[in-house]
Amino acid sequence: MTLGSGCHLKSAFSMKLDLCKVVNGCRLGKLTNLGRNGDKSIVFPGCMLYTRTGSAPHLTYDTMQTIEGLPLMTQITLSTLAECQEVLEDYKQGIGKFIGMPDSLFYCSLQDPVTTCPTGFNTNKTVSMWGGGGRLEMTPLKFMAIQNALQADWFQCLSYGVVPGGNSRKRAQKSVDRSLAFLDECLRLQEASLVPQKSVMIGAIEGGEVLEERLRSARETATRPVGGFLLDGFQGDVMDKDSRLKLIAAVTGELPEDKPRLIHGLGKPDEVLECVERGVDLFESCFPYQVTERGCALSFSYNYQLDPETAVLDPSEIQEPNRNGENTDDNEEPDKDMEQITAFEISLSKKRYQDDFRPLVQGCRCYCCCNHTCAYLHHLLTSNELLARILLMIHNFQHYFGFFHAIRQALKDGQLPQLKSLISKQSL
C-alpha cells in the first residue's frame, strides 16, 4: 500500500507500507522506499535505536557495530540538538553525516523519552522544551527551521503534549486544538519548502486520558497529509493499564492502515506486546538504556518455540526463578534505584553475583556474554569502572533487538500468544 492518497508532499509518495499479515490487530509488515535515495527499508513491529545527542549511550560507532540486529532507524531528540542549529546550518549536510552515521535513517522526536520535563510552559503559539542551556520556546517557524538544519528522514510535528494523570477535559481539548493548529502551520511551512520535501512529518495524537479527545485528534490528524502517526502521552505509570490500553486500541482503530504508528514511553516487553496487539508498529529503545543506568542486565527469555512437553530443554534456556528481580536472602539494604527494577532484568551490583562465573544470559551471542561473566560485571560496577556500562549497553541493546525479532517471527509463525504467555509468566 502506498502512503498518502492525493497528498501534495513529495515525501509521502515515495514511502510505501506493505502489510504482510494482520492478526487480531497485530501488524507484520515492511516500510520501503525510505531514505534520500529510496533504497532503504525497515520491518515492523520494530524499534528505533535510542541515542542521546545523536550518539548511542556509552558506545562508540565501532563498538555499536558489534551488536546484532541493529535497527536502521535511529531516534534523535530535538531538545538535545536544538542548540546545535547554527552549527548544522553552516554544515549544510544534515545530522547523519554530522554525527558519522550517513547510512542510517533518522526520526526526530521532540523530547528525550528518558528525561522528565516540567509542565505548564506551553502557550497557543509556542511549545517549551529543555536543553542543556535551559528552556527553549519553539514556534512553528523556529521548529521547522531547525528541522531544515537536521534534515531527518522523519520528524514528530510540533505538538502540545500533556503529561498523563489528572488532566481535565478542557486541558485535553486544548492539547488537541493547539496540536492541530501547529500541525497545519508546519504543513504549510513544509509546502513552502522551508524543510526538505523528503522529510516525512509524523502527526502526534494527543488528548490526555479523555477518549473523545483522543478520537477527535486521531480523526482530524488522519485527514492531514502526514506520513505516519505518533501516539503521544502514554509514558509513565500515572495512567492505569486498562485505561491506557483502551485508549491505544481506540486510537489505532481510527487511523488508516497504510501509515505507520509509533508510540513513545512504553518499552517493557509486556507493554510492547500489549501495544503490538493493538496495532502499534514502532517503538523506542530507551528501555535498555534505563536498565543499563541501573547497573542491570536484561535477562528474560523470548524463545516461545520451546514446548516443555515435547521438546528437550537446552540447559541454556532454563531460567532460574530467583535470578530476575529481588531476592530476600541478600541481607542488603534496599536501594532507591532498585525500586525501579523490573522482572525482566538482574542487578549485577548484588553480592550474589560476585562469584557467578556464567554469562549474563546463557546462549546470548553478544560481545559481553561471549567474553565476560556476571562476576566480572559485578566487579566493574562495584569499582565504578566505565567499562561496566559499555558492556551492559552492548548486551541490553542486543537482547532487546532480539526480542523484536522474536515478535516478528512469532507473528509470522502464528505463535504470538505463546510468546505473550512466556513474557507474562516472567513479568510476575
DATA-V685318 format. One record per residue. SS is DSSP state (alpha for helix, beta for strand, coil for the rest). OMEGA is omega in radians with two decimals (NA if undefined). NEAR is the number of other C-alpha atoms within 12 Angstrom. Layout:
{{SS:OMEGA:NEAR} {SS:OMEGA:NEAR}}
This chain:
{{coil:3.14:23} {beta:-3.12:25} {coil:2.87:32} {coil:3.07:30} {coil:3.12:23} {coil:-3.07:14} {coil:-3.11:23} {coil:3.12:22} {coil:-3.09:30} {alpha:-3.08:26} {alpha:-3.06:34} {alpha:3.14:38} {alpha:-3.00:28} {alpha:-3.09:31} {coil:-3.13:40} {beta:3.07:32} {beta:3.11:34} {beta:3.09:25} {beta:3.12:27} {beta:-3.04:20} {beta:3.03:24} {beta:-3.11:25} {beta:3.11:22} {coil:3.12:18} {coil:3.13:26} {beta:-3.04:36} {beta:3.04:40} {beta:-3.09:38} {beta:-3.08:34} {beta:2.99:29} {beta:-3.09:38} {beta:-3.12:29} {beta:3.14:26} {beta:3.12:35} {coil:-3.08:32} {coil:-3.14:29} {coil:3.14:16} {coil:-3.05:21} {coil:-3.11:17} {beta:3.14:24} {beta:3.06:27} {beta:3.13:34} {beta:3.10:33} {beta:0.07:42} {coil:-3.13:46} {beta:3.11:44} {beta:3.11:45} {coil:3.09:41} {beta:3.13:38} {beta:3.09:43} {coil:3.03:41} {beta:-3.05:31} {coil:3.06:29} {coil:-3.13:39} {beta:3.04:27} {coil:-3.07:35} {coil:3.04:34} {coil:-3.01:29} {coil:2.95:28} {coil:3.13:21} {alpha:-3.11:21} {alpha:3.14:14} {alpha:3.12:24} {alpha:-3.12:30} {coil:3.09:20} {coil:-3.06:23} {coil:3.11:33} {coil:3.07:25} {coil:-3.11:29} {coil:-3.12:34} {coil:3.10:39} {coil:3.14:30} {beta:-3.13:38} {beta:3.12:40} {beta:2.99:43} {beta:-3.08:43} {beta:-3.09:41} {alpha:-3.09:46} {alpha:-3.13:38} {alpha:-3.06:33} {alpha:-3.08:39} {alpha:-3.11:40} {alpha:3.10:28} {alpha:-3.03:28} {alpha:-3.09:27} {alpha:3.13:18} {alpha:-3.12:18} {alpha:3.09:26} {alpha:3.09:21} {alpha:-3.12:15} {alpha:3.00:19} {coil:-3.07:20} {coil:3.04:21} {alpha:-3.03:36} {alpha:-3.09:41} {alpha:3.12:32} {alpha:-3.10:20} {alpha:-3.11:27} {coil:3.07:27} {coil:3.09:17} {coil:-3.03:26} {coil:-3.08:23} {coil:-3.12:24} {coil:2.93:34} {beta:-3.07:38} {beta:3.01:42} {beta:-3.11:44} {beta:3.04:49} {beta:-3.12:47} {coil:-3.02:41} {coil:2.99:40} {coil:-3.07:31} {coil:-3.12:35} {coil:-3.04:28} {coil:3.06:21} {coil:-3.08:16} {coil:3.06:24} {coil:-3.14:18} {coil:3.03:18} {coil:-3.09:18} {coil:-3.14:20} {coil:3.08:27} {coil:3.12:23} {coil:-3.14:24} {coil:-3.06:23} {coil:2.98:26} {beta:-3.11:36} {beta:3.00:33} {beta:-3.03:37} {beta:3.07:27} {beta:-3.13:27} {coil:-3.12:18} {coil:3.12:13} {beta:-3.04:15} {beta:3.08:21} {beta:3.10:26} {beta:-3.09:26} {beta:2.90:34} {coil:3.08:30} {alpha:-3.13:34} {alpha:3.13:28} {alpha:3.13:28} {alpha:-3.11:42} {alpha:3.07:39} {alpha:3.10:27} {alpha:3.10:38} {alpha:3.08:50} {alpha:3.12:37} {alpha:-3.12:34} {alpha:-3.11:43} {coil:3.08:39} {coil:3.13:45} {coil:3.07:44} {beta:3.00:44} {beta:3.06:45} {beta:3.13:45} {coil:3.05:50} {coil:-3.09:49} {coil:-3.13:48} {coil:-3.13:45} {coil:3.07:48} {coil:3.13:40} {coil:-3.12:29} {coil:3.04:28} {coil:2.99:23} {coil:3.14:16} {coil:3.11:24} {coil:3.09:19} {alpha:-3.13:20} {alpha:-3.14:18} {alpha:3.09:27} {alpha:3.10:33} {alpha:3.13:29} {alpha:-3.13:29} {alpha:3.13:39} {alpha:-3.11:41} {alpha:-3.10:31} {alpha:3.13:33} {alpha:3.10:42} {alpha:3.10:37} {alpha:3.09:30} {alpha:-3.13:36} {alpha:3.14:40} {alpha:-3.14:28} {alpha:3.12:26} {alpha:3.08:38} {alpha:3.11:37} {alpha:3.14:24} {alpha:3.10:27} {alpha:3.11:33} {alpha:3.09:25} {coil:3.06:16} {coil:3.04:19} {coil:3.02:25} {coil:-3.14:35} {coil:-3.14:32} {coil:-3.14:32} {coil:3.06:32} {coil:-3.06:43} {beta:3.12:45} {beta:3.11:48} {beta:-3.13:39} {beta:-3.11:46} {beta:3.07:50} {beta:-3.10:54} {coil:3.10:48} {coil:3.08:42} {coil:-3.12:42} {coil:-3.07:42} {coil:-3.05:35} {alpha:-3.09:28} {alpha:3.14:22} {alpha:3.06:32} {alpha:-3.13:43} {alpha:3.11:31} {alpha:3.11:29} {alpha:-3.14:44} {alpha:-3.10:39} {alpha:-3.11:26} {alpha:-3.14:29} {alpha:-3.13:39} {alpha:3.10:36} {coil:3.13:24} {coil:-3.14:35} {coil:3.08:33} {coil:-3.11:49} {coil:-3.12:48} {beta:-3.04:44} {beta:3.06:44} {beta:3.03:46} {beta:-3.01:46} {coil:3.01:45} {coil:3.13:38} {coil:-3.10:38} {coil:3.10:35} {coil:-3.08:25} {coil:-3.09:19} {coil:3.14:18} {coil:-3.14:22} {coil:-2.99:17} {alpha:-3.09:21} {alpha:3.13:16} {alpha:-3.14:20} {alpha:-3.12:32} {alpha:3.10:28} {alpha:3.14:24} {alpha:-3.13:35} {alpha:3.14:44} {alpha:3.14:29} {alpha:-3.12:30} {alpha:-3.11:42} {alpha:3.09:39} {alpha:3.14:24} {alpha:-3.05:28} {coil:3.10:37} {coil:-3.08:29} {coil:-2.98:31} {coil:3.09:30} {coil:-3.08:42} {beta:3.08:47} {beta:3.13:45} {beta:3.05:45} {beta:3.12:42} {coil:2.92:44} {coil:3.12:35} {coil:-3.04:36} {coil:3.08:39} {coil:-3.04:38} {alpha:-3.14:42} {alpha:3.09:30} {alpha:-3.13:33} {alpha:-3.11:38} {alpha:3.09:40} {alpha:3.12:34} {alpha:3.10:42} {alpha:3.12:42} {coil:-3.12:30} {coil:2.95:33} {coil:3.09:43} {coil:-3.03:43} {coil:-2.99:45} {beta:-3.07:43} {beta:2.99:45} {coil:3.05:44} {coil:3.09:46} {alpha:-3.13:37} {alpha:3.08:42} {alpha:3.10:44} {alpha:3.12:38} {alpha:3.08:32} {alpha:3.13:38} {alpha:-3.12:36} {alpha:3.07:32} {coil:-3.08:31} {coil:-3.05:40} {beta:3.09:43} {beta:3.03:50} {beta:-3.08:46} {coil:3.10:46} {coil:-3.11:41} {coil:3.01:36} {coil:3.08:40} {coil:-3.08:33} {coil:-3.04:31} {coil:3.14:27} {coil:3.07:21} {coil:-3.07:15} {coil:-3.08:14} {coil:-3.05:8} {coil:-3.06:8} {coil:3.03:11} {coil:-3.08:13} {coil:2.95:15} {coil:3.13:14} {alpha:-3.12:12} {alpha:-3.10:20} {alpha:-3.10:23} {coil:-3.14:21} {coil:3.08:24} {coil:-3.06:18} {coil:-3.08:18} {coil:-3.08:21} {coil:3.10:30} {coil:3.09:29} {coil:-3.05:28} {coil:3.10:30} {coil:-3.01:21} {alpha:-3.08:13} {alpha:-3.13:11} {alpha:-3.09:15} {coil:3.13:11} {coil:3.09:14} {coil:3.12:14} {coil:3.13:15} {coil:-3.14:15} {alpha:3.14:9} {alpha:-3.09:18} {alpha:3.14:25} {alpha:-3.10:13} {alpha:-3.09:25} {coil:3.14:31} {coil:3.14:32} {coil:-3.08:32} {coil:-3.06:41} {beta:3.08:39} {beta:-3.13:38} {beta:-3.06:42} {coil:3.12:42} {coil:3.12:34} {coil:-3.07:35} {alpha:-3.08:23} {alpha:-3.09:25} {alpha:-3.08:27} {coil:3.09:21} {coil:-3.14:18} {coil:-3.03:22} {coil:3.03:20} {coil:3.02:23} {coil:3.13:32} {coil:3.09:42} {coil:3.12:40} {coil:3.12:27} {coil:3.12:23} {coil:-3.07:35} {coil:-3.14:24} {coil:-3.11:33} {alpha:-3.11:29} {alpha:-3.08:35} {alpha:3.14:32} {alpha:-3.02:20} {alpha:-3.04:19} {coil:-3.07:28} {coil:3.06:30} {alpha:-3.13:39} {alpha:3.13:26} {alpha:3.08:29} {alpha:3.08:43} {alpha:3.11:36} {alpha:-3.12:27} {alpha:-3.13:25} {alpha:-3.12:31} {alpha:3.10:22} {coil:-3.12:15} {coil:3.11:14} {coil:3.13:17} {alpha:-3.11:21} {alpha:-3.11:25} {alpha:-3.11:34} {alpha:3.11:35} {alpha:-3.13:32} {alpha:3.12:44} {alpha:-3.13:50} {alpha:3.09:45} {alpha:-3.11:43} {alpha:-3.04:46} {alpha:3.06:47} {alpha:-3.07:49} {alpha:3.14:37} {alpha:-3.11:43} {alpha:3.11:47} {alpha:3.06:39} {alpha:3.09:32} {alpha:3.12:39} {alpha:3.04:41} {alpha:3.12:28} {alpha:3.10:33} {alpha:-3.13:44} {alpha:-3.14:35} {alpha:3.13:27} {alpha:3.07:30} {alpha:3.13:32} {alpha:-3.11:22} {alpha:-3.07:18} {coil:-3.07:23} {coil:3.10:23} {alpha:3.08:33} {alpha:3.11:23} {alpha:3.11:24} {alpha:3.14:35} {alpha:3.10:32} {alpha:3.13:22} {alpha:3.14:30} {alpha:-3.12:30} {alpha:3.12:24} {alpha:-3.13:20} {alpha:-3.12:27} {alpha:-3.08:23} {coil:NA:16}}
